[in-house]
């Protein structure tokens, strides 16, 4: 059954007010938290919330609104990483965005502040723990959503250098084949192409045994 308090909230159109509030949140987690807000029956709690709201509104008048653009809920990714799980590049970039946002919001709360200007929401800014080293490590290591930079780690740089060297050797070997008069009759065309992500040369079916290598 619906309680008297719930009926009162409906009469006061609190759900509609909270829906409007949630429309200003940038993440689904924040939107849901806004919708779940309920009045407190404790007078001291009411006064605290009012004081925090007034402090935030006053700060926005002086400094403008802080930006939370692009922030996402990364709790599941962090939990998996804490258990030793692997994160993909998109998850890592989302974490970097959260770190960047935390850094900028903390700076927003600390910028041009003096001891005489302390507010009741200072502890909220102080609770943010940016990690610029990790933020930049992720940002500089991931070129795009599907590409890791060579500089991400010495091991990756070495592997990719070896791959490039092996690729160059393969192309060099194929270049010798298509440039050789000995294989001219066996080739459909004197070109190097790719099949199944491997470099190949087009060989006539009747001459396939005359060219060294695998048939694709």
Secondary structure by P-SEA (a helix, b strand, c coil): cccaaaaaaaaaaaaaaaaaaaaacccaaaaaaaaabbbbccaaaaaaaaaaaaaaaaaaaacccccccccccaaaaaaaaaacccccaaaaaaaaaaaaaaaaaaaaaaccccccccccaaaaaaaccccaaaaaaaaaaccccccccccccaaaaaaaaaaaaaaaaaaaaaaaaaacccccccccccbbbbcccbbbbbbccccccccccccc
